[in-house]
Amino acid sequence: MRLMNLRKSIITAAMSAACLLPSLCASAQEGMTPYSKYGYGILNDQATSAQRSMGGVGYAMASGRQVNVMNPASYAAIDSITFLFDMGITMSKLWSSETDTQGARHNEQEFGGGLNYVTMQFPVAKNMGMALGLVPFSSVGYSFSNSISNGSEARSGEGGLNWLFAGYSIRPVKGLSAGVNFGYLFGTVINDTYVYTNNGSQTLFETQVEVRDYHLQFGIQYGYDINRDNRVTAGLTFSPGKTLLGHAWGLNYDMTQTSNKADTVGYTSLRHKYTLPAVWGAGINWQWREKLMAEVDFTYSPWTDAKFPDIDSEKQTLEFSDRWKLAVGAQYTPKSRGSYLQRVTYRGGGFYENSYIKVLGNTIKEYGASIGLGLPAPAGKTLINFGVEWRHRQASPNSLIKEDYINITLGINFNERWFYKNKIR
C-alpha cells in the first residue's frame, strides 16, 4: 500500500510539473543575462542535476540508475524491473559588471530560479528502454535601460523554447545500443523595446518568434570491458539541422494613445527564414568497478549556417558563431553497500564553451566548474542530487558585460522496482 501511494504521488508530481514547466522554464532565468537577447536565447544541453555537477557530460554515460536525455542510446541500459523518475530545480545568483563609454563601472546583482526539467524512464522489453520528459531547449530573460539622444529606452525579454520528447533505445548485440529522441519543440521568444522621449511620447516595439515544430536526436553507444574492473564506453549523438515551423511578427504600441492599439509589423512564416543547425556530440567514458567514473565530451554545431532575420527588416540577419563545448566530469562512490557516507556519490567537473551568440563582432565565451553530491534516500535506490556550479560569461575580444553565476541545483531521482513481483510467503 505504501509503495502504491508513492507511485501515485510520483505520477501526480510528474503531471503537475509537466503542466507548469513551460512557464517555469521561461521565468527561471528572467532578468539574468542581456546576452539572451540574441537569437533563440541561451541554449540548454538537457543535462540533469547530477550531470551538471559533472560539468554537463553525458554522451557516453550508460547507467540504468539515471535518466540520460543527452544520448537516447543510454535508455537500453535500464533493467527489466526498474522505473526512474527525475526532476530538478535550479536557484541562481548573478553578479554582472560593465564599463560604459565614459569609463564608469556598473555592477548589478540578480536572482533567479525555478523548475528545470521532468523526465522518466522505464523498460519496454529485454534490452529495450524508453524515456519521456519535458526539458528546456533555450531560455530568454533580461531587463536593462540606457539613455538615448532625446530620451531613454528600456529593453526586456522573456520566454524560450521547450522540448516535449519521447525516446526509445535498443541493444541489438552486447555492448552496442542505439536510440532516438523524437519530440515537439515549442515556445515563444519575446523581446520588448520601450522608448521614452523628452516630449512625453512613449512607444513600445515588441517582437515575437513563435516556434511549433518537431525535433529529432539520434544516438549510439558502444561499451567494451577491458577487464573485470575496467569498462570504456564511447558515445555519439546527432541532431539534424532544419528549418523551423511557426510564425514571427512585430507589434508597435503608441502608449500615449488611450486605445493602445497595436500595429502588426512584418508578420511572416518561419519556414526557410529561421533555422536550426545540426548538432554533433561525442564522448568517451571510463568506469572502474562501481566506484569511479570519468568522462570527456565535445559538442559542435555550425551556427554560422543558421538563419535568424530581424522582424522589422528581413534583409538583416543576426550573425552567429559556430558553437563548440568541451566538458569533463567524474563521480566517485566509495562503497555502494557500506555506511551512509560511503554510499554517497561525490561529483565534480568543468567546461569551456564558445557560444553561438555574437554581439557587435564579439563572440561570447563561457566556462565554469561544479561539484555535487548524490545523497541516498534512507530506503531504496532513490538519490537526492545536490550541486553547486560556478559559471563565467563574457564577450571576446571586447569583454562588454562580464557575468559570474552561482547555480544551486537540486534533483530527485526516484528509482523504484515497479515491475517486480513480491513472493507470497
For each residue, the residues with C-beta under 8 A, 3 or more apart:
1: 4 5
2: 5 6
3: 6 7 416
4: 1 7 8
5: 1 2 8 9
6: 2 3 9 10 416
7: 3 4 10 11 416 418
8: 4 5 11 12
9: 5 6 12 13
10: 6 7 13 14 85 414 416
11: 7 8 14 15
12: 8 9 15 16
13: 9 10 16 17 87
14: 10 11 17 18 85 87 118 120
15: 11 12 18 19
16: 12 13 19 20
17: 13 14 20 21 87 115 118 134
18: 14 15 21 118 134 164
19: 15 16
20: 16 17 23 24 115
21: 17 18 24 25 115 117 118 134 136 162
22: 25 26 134 162 186 187
23: 20 26 27
24: 20 21 27 28 114 115
25: 21 22 28 114 115 116 136 139 160 162
26: 22 23 30 139 140 141 158 159 160 187
27: 23 24 30 114 141 158
28: 24 25 90 92 112 113 114 115 116 136 139 141
29: 32 33 36 42 92 112 139 140 141 160
30: 26 27 112 141 143 158
31: 110 112 141 142 143
32: 29 36 92 94 110 112 141 142 405
33: 29 36 42 94 96 141 142 393 403
34: 37 142 144 155 401
35: 38 42 142 355 357 359 364 393 401 403
36: 29 32 33 41 42 139 140 141 142 157
37: 34 140 142 155 157 191
38: 35 41 318 357 358 359
39: 306 308 318 320 356 357
40: 43 137 138 140 160 161 189 209 308
41: 36 38 138 139 140 141 157 159 160 161 189
42: 29 33 35 36 138 139 140
43: 40 137 138 323 355 356
44: 47 135 136 137 138 139
45: 56 70 299 325
46: 69 70 117 135 136 137 163
47: 44 51 52 56 57 58 70
48: 51 52 58 66 67 68 69 86 88 117 119 385 411 413
49: 52 53 86 88 90 116 372 385 386 387 409 410 411
50: 53 54 66 331 347 372 374 383 385 387 411 413
51: 47 48 54 56 57 58 61 68 70 329
52: 47 48 49 55 56 370 372 387 389 407 409
53: 49 50 329 331 347 348 349 370 371 372 373 385 386 387 389 409
54: 50 51 57 295 329 330 331 347 348 349 370 372
55: 52 327 328 329 348 349 350 351 368 369 370
56: 45 47 51 52 297 325 327 329 349 351
57: 47 51 54 60 61 283 285 295 296 297 327 328 329 349
58: 47 48 51 61 68 69 70 71 74 283 295 297
59: 70 71 219 235 236 237 281 282 283 295 297
60: 57 71 221 233 234 235 283 284 285 295 297
61: 51 57 58 66 68 70 71 74 233 235 283 285 293 295
62: 68 73 74 76 77 177 221 223 233 235 285
63: 66 68 74 77
64: 77 78 79 82
65: 82 84 381 383 413 415
66: 48 50 61 63 84 86 413
67: 48 84 86 119 120 121 131 133 413
68: 48 51 58 61 62 63 71 74 75
69: 46 48 58 72 117 119 131 133 135 165 167 181
70: 45 46 47 51 58 59 61 74 237 281
71: 58 59 60 61 68 74 179 219 221 235 237 281 283
72: 69 75 131 167 168 169 179 180 181 217 218 219 237
73: 62 76 169 177 178 179 219 220 221 235 237
74: 58 61 62 63 68 70 71 77 169 177 179 219 221 235
75: 68 72 78 121 129 130 131 167 168 169 179
76: 62 73 127 128 129 169 170 171 177 179
77: 62 63 64 74 129 171 177
78: 64 75 82 84 121 122 123 129
79: 64 82 123
80: 123 126 419
81: 123 417 418 419 420
82: 64 65 78 79 122 123 415 416 417 418 419
83: 120 121 122 414 415 416 417 418 419
84: 65 66 67 78 119 120 121 122 413 414 415
85: 10 14 119 120 413 414 416
86: 48 49 66 67 117 118 119 120 121 411 412 413 414
87: 13 14 17 115 117 118 119 411 412
88: 48 49 115 116 117 385 409 410 411 412
89: 113 114 115 116 409 410 411
90: 28 49 113 114 116 407 408 409 410
91: 111 112 113 407 408 409 410
92: 28 29 32 110 111 112 113 405 406 407 408
93: 109 110 111 405 406
94: 32 33 108 109 110 111 112 403 404 405
95: 107 108 109 403 404 405
96: 33 107 108 109 110 401 402 403 404
97: 105 106 107 108 401 402
98: 105 106 400 401 402
99: 103 104 105 106
100: 103 104 106
101:
102:
103: 99 100
104: 99 100
105: 97 98 99
106: 97 98 99 100
107: 95 96 97
108: 94 95 96 97
109: 93 94 95 96
110: 31 32 92 93 94 96
111: 91 92 93 94
112: 28 29 30 31 32 91 92 94 141
113: 28 89 90 91 92
114: 24 25 27 28 89 90
115: 17 20 21 24 25 28 87 88 89 118
116: 25 28 49 88 89 90 135 136 409
117: 21 46 48 69 86 87 88 133 134 135 136
118: 14 17 18 21 86 87 115 133 134 135
119: 48 67 69 84 85 86 87 131 132 133 134 135
120: 14 67 83 84 85 86 131 132 133
121: 67 75 78 83 84 86 129 130 131 132
122: 78 82 83 84 129 130 131 418
123: 78 79 80 81 82 126 128 129 130 419
124: 128 129 130 168
125: 128
126: 80 123
127: 76 170 171 172 177
128: 76 123 124 125 168 169 170 171
129: 75 76 77 78 121 122 123 124 168 169 179
130: 75 121 122 123 124 166 167 168 169
131: 67 69 72 75 119 120 121 122 165 166 167 181
132: 119 120 121 165 166 167
133: 67 69 117 118 119 120 164 165
134: 17 18 21 22 117 118 119 162 163 164 165
135: 44 46 69 116 117 118 119 162 163 165
136: 21 25 28 44 46 116 117 139 160 161 162 163
137: 40 43 44 46 160 161 162 163 185 187 215
138: 40 41 42 43 44 160 161 187 189
139: 25 26 28 29 36 41 42 44 136 160
140: 26 29 36 37 40 41 42 157 158 159 160 189 190 191
141: 26 27 28 29 30 31 32 33 36 41 112 157 158 160
142: 31 32 33 34 35 36 37 155 156 157
143: 30 31 154 155 156 157
144: 34 154 155 156
145: 152 153 154 155
146: 152 153
147: 151 152
148: 151 152 153 195
149:
150: 197 198 199
151: 147 148 195 196 197 198
152: 145 146 147 148 195 196
153: 145 146 148 193 194 195 196
154: 143 144 145 193 194 196
155: 34 37 142 143 144 145 191 192 193 194
156: 142 143 144 191 192 194
157: 36 37 41 140 141 142 143 189 190 191 192
158: 26 27 30 140 141 190
159: 26 41 140 187 188 189 190
160: 25 26 29 40 41 136 137 138 139 140 141 187 189
161: 40 41 136 137 138 185 186 187 189 211
162: 21 22 25 134 135 136 137 185 186 187
163: 46 134 135 136 137 183 184 185 215
164: 18 133 134 183 184 186
165: 69 131 132 133 134 135 181 182 183 184 215
166: 130 131 132 181 182 183
167: 69 72 75 130 131 132 179 180 181 182
168: 72 75 124 128 129 130 179 180
169: 72 73 74 75 76 128 129 130 177 178 179 180 219
170: 76 127 128 177 178 179
171: 76 77 127 128 174 176 177
172: 127 176 177 178
173: 176
174: 171
175: 222 223 224
176: 171 172 173 220 221 222
177: 62 73 74 76 77 127 169 170 171 172 220 221 222
178: 73 169 170 172 218 219 220 221
179: 71 72 73 74 75 76 129 167 168 169 170 218 219 220
180: 72 167 168 169 216 217 218 219
181: 69 72 131 165 166 167 216 217 218 219
182: 165 166 167 214 215 216
183: 163 164 165 166 214 215 216
184: 163 164 165 212 213 214 215
185: 137 161 162 163 211 212 213 214 215 244
186: 22 161 162 164 211 212 213
187: 22 26 137 138 159 160 161 162 210 211
188: 159 208 209 210 211
189: 40 41 138 140 157 159 160 161 208 209 211
190: 140 157 158 159 206 207 208
191: 37 140 155 156 157 206 207
192: 155 156 157 204 205 206
193: 153 154 155 204 205 206
194: 153 154 155 156 202 203 204 255
195: 148 151 152 153 201 202 203 204 205
196: 151 152 153 154 201 202
197: 150 151 200 201 202
198: 150 151
199: 150
200: 197 256
201: 195 196 197 254 256
202: 194 195 196 197 254 255 256
203: 194 195 252 253 254 255
204: 192 193 194 195 251 252 253 255
205: 192 193 195 250 251 252 253 312
206: 190 191 192 193 250 251 253
207: 190 191 248 249 250 251 311 312
208: 188 189 190 248 249 250 251
209: 40 188 189 246 248 270 274 311
210: 187 188 246 247 248
211: 161 185 186 187 188 189 244 245 246 270 274
212: 184 185 186 245 246
213: 184 185 186 242 244 245 246
214: 182 183 184 185
215: 137 163 165 182 183 184 185 239 242 276
216: 180 181 182 183 239 240
217: 72 180 181 237 238 239 279
218: 72 178 179 180 181 237 238 239
219: 59 71 72 73 74 169 178 179 180 181 235 236 237 238
220: 73 176 177 178 179 235 236 237
221: 60 62 71 73 74 176 177 178 233 234 235 236
222: 175 176 177 233 234
223: 62 175 231 232 233 234
224: 175 231 232 233
225: 228 230 231
226: 230 231 232
227: 230
228: 225
229: 288 289
230: 225 226 227 286 287 288
231: 223 224 225 226 286 287
232: 223 224 226 284 285 286 287
233: 60 61 62 221 222 223 224 284 285 287
234: 60 221 222 223 282 283 284 285
235: 59 60 61 62 71 73 74 219 220 221 281 282 283 284 285
236: 59 219 220 221 280 281 282
237: 59 70 71 72 73 217 218 219 220 279 280 281 282
238: 217 218 219 278 279 280 281
239: 215 216 217 218 278 279
240: 216 278
241: 275 276 277 278 302 305 306
242: 213 215 275 276
243: 270 271 272 273 274 275
244: 185 211 213 270 271 274 275 276
245: 211 212 213 269 270 271
246: 209 210 211 212 213 269 270 274
247: 210 267 268 269 270
248: 207 208 209 210 266 267 268 270 273 274 311
249: 207 208 264 265 266 267 268 311
250: 205 206 207 208 264 265 266 311 312
251: 204 205 206 207 208 262 263 264 265
252: 203 204 205 262 263 265
253: 203 204 205 206 260 261 262
254: 201 202 203 257 260 261
255: 194 202 203 204 260
256: 200 201 202
257: 254 260 261
258:
259:
260: 253 254 255 257
261: 253 254 257
262: 251 252 253
263: 251 252
264: 249 250 251 267
265: 249 250 251 252 311 312
266: 248 249 250 311 312 313 314
267: 247 248 249 264
268: 247 248 249 273 311 314
269: 245 246 247 273
270: 209 211 243 244 245 246 247 248 273 274
271: 243 244 245
272: 243 275 307
273: 243 248 268 269 270 307 309 314
274: 209 211 243 244 246 248 270 307 308 309
275: 241 242 243 244 272 305 306 307 308
276: 215 241 242 244 306
277: 241 301 302 303 305 306
278: 238 239 240 241 301 302
279: 217 237 238 239 299 300 301
280: 236 237 238 299 300 301
281: 59 70 71 235 236 237 238 297 298 299 300
282: 59 234 235 236 237 297 298
283: 57 58 59 60 61 71 234 235 295 296 297 298
284: 60 232 233 234 235 295 296
285: 57 60 61 62 232 233 234 235 293 294 295
286: 230 231 232 293 294 295
287: 230 231 232 233 290 292 293
288: 229 230 291 292 293
289: 229 292
290: 287 333 336
291: 288 332 333 334 335 336
292: 287 288 289 330 331 332 333
293: 61 285 286 287 288 330 331 332
294: 285 286 328 329 330
295: 54 57 58 59 60 61 283 284 285 286 328 329 330
296: 57 283 284 326 327 328
297: 56 57 58 59 60 281 282 283 325 326 327 328
298: 281 282 283 324 325 326 327
299: 45 279 280 281 323 324 325 327
300: 279 280 281 322 323 324
301: 277 278 279 280 322 323 324 356
302: 241 277 278 305 306 322
303: 277 306 320 321 322 323 356
304: 320 321 322
305: 241 275 277 302
306: 39 241 275 276 277 302 303 320 356
307: 272 273 274 275 317
308: 39 40 274 275 317 318 320
309: 273 274 313 314 315 316 317 318
310: 313 314 316 317 318
311: 207 209 248 249 250 265 266 268
312: 205 207 250 265 266
313: 266 309 310 316
314: 266 268 273 309 310
315: 309
316: 309 310 313
317: 307 308 309 310
318: 38 39 308 309 310 358
319: 358 361
320: 39 303 304 306 308 356 357 358
321: 303 304 354 355 356 357 358 363 364
322: 300 301 302 303 304 354 356
323: 43 299 300 301 303 353 354 355 356
324: 298 299 300 301 353 354
325: 45 56 297 298 299 351 352 353 354
326: 296 297 298 351 352 353
327: 55 56 57 296 297 298 299 349 350 351
328: 55 57 294 295 296 297 349 350 351
329: 51 53 54 55 56 57 294 295 347 348 349 350 370
330: 54 292 293 294 295 347 348 349
331: 50 53 54 292 293 345 346 347 348 374
332: 291 292 293 345 346 347
333: 290 291 292 336 342 343 344 345 346 374
334: 291 338 341 342 343 344
335: 291 338 339 342 343
336: 290 291 333 343
337: 343
338: 334 335 342 343
339: 335 342 343
340: 343 344 376
341: 334 344
342: 333 334 335 338 339
343: 333 334 335 336 337 338 339 340 376
344: 333 334 340 341 373 374 375 376
345: 331 332 333 373 374 383
346: 331 332 333 372 373 374
347: 50 53 54 329 330 331 332 370 371 372 373 374 387
348: 53 54 55 329 330 331 369 370 371 372
349: 53 54 55 56 57 327 328 329 330 369 370
350: 55 327 328 329 367 368 369 370
351: 55 56 325 326 327 328 366 367 368
352: 325 326 365 366 367
353: 323 324 325 326 365 366 367
354: 321 322 323 324 325 363 364 365
355: 35 43 321 323 363 364 365 366 393
356: 39 43 301 303 306 320 321 322 323
357: 35 38 39 320 321 363 364
358: 38 318 319 320 321 361 362 363 364
359: 35 38 362 364 395 400
360: 398 400
361: 319 358
362: 358 359 395 396 397 398 400
363: 321 354 355 357 358 395 396
364: 35 321 354 355 357 358 359 393 394 395 396
365: 352 353 354 355 393 394 395 396
366: 351 352 353 355 391 392 393
367: 350 351 352 353 391 392
368: 55 350 351 389 390 391 392 405
369: 55 348 349 350 389 390
370: 52 53 54 55 329 347 348 349 350 387 388 389 390
371: 53 347 348 387 388
372: 49 50 52 53 54 346 347 348 385 386 387 388 409
373: 53 344 345 346 347 385 386 387
374: 50 331 333 344 345 346 347 383 384 385
375: 344 383 384 385 386
376: 340 343 344 381 382 383 384
377: 380 381 382 383 384
378:
379:
380: 377 415 416
381: 65 376 377 415
382: 376 377 412 413 414 415 416
383: 50 65 345 374 375 376 377 412 413 415
384: 374 375 376 377 410 411 412 413
385: 48 49 50 53 88 372 373 374 375 409 410 411 412 413
386: 49 53 372 373 375 408 409 410
387: 49 50 52 53 347 370 371 372 373 407 408 409 410
388: 370 371 372 406 407 408 409
389: 52 53 368 369 370 405 406 407 408 409
390: 368 369 370 404 405 406 407
391: 366 367 368 403 404 405 407
392: 366 367 368 402 403 404 405
393: 33 35 355 364 365 366 402 403 404 405
394: 364 365 399 400 401 402 403
395: 359 362 363 364 365 398 399 400 401
396: 362 363 364 365 399
397: 362
398: 360 362 395
399: 394 395 396 402
400: 98 359 360 362 394 395
401: 34 35 96 97 98 394 395
402: 96 97 98 392 393 394 399
403: 33 35 94 95 96 391 392 393 394
404: 94 95 96 390 391 392 393
405: 32 92 93 94 95 368 389 390 391 392 393
406: 92 93 388 389 390
407: 52 90 91 92 387 388 389 390 391
408: 90 91 92 386 387 388 389
409: 49 52 53 88 89 90 91 116 372 385 386 387 388 389
410: 49 88 89 90 91 384 385 386 387
411: 48 49 50 86 87 88 89 384 385
412: 86 87 88 382 383 384 385
413: 48 50 65 66 67 84 85 86 382 383 384 385
414: 10 83 84 85 86 382
415: 65 82 83 84 380 381 382 383
416: 3 6 7 10 82 83 85 380 382
417: 81 82 83 420
418: 7 81 82 83 122
419: 80 81 82 83 123
420: 81 417
421:
422:
423:
424:
425:
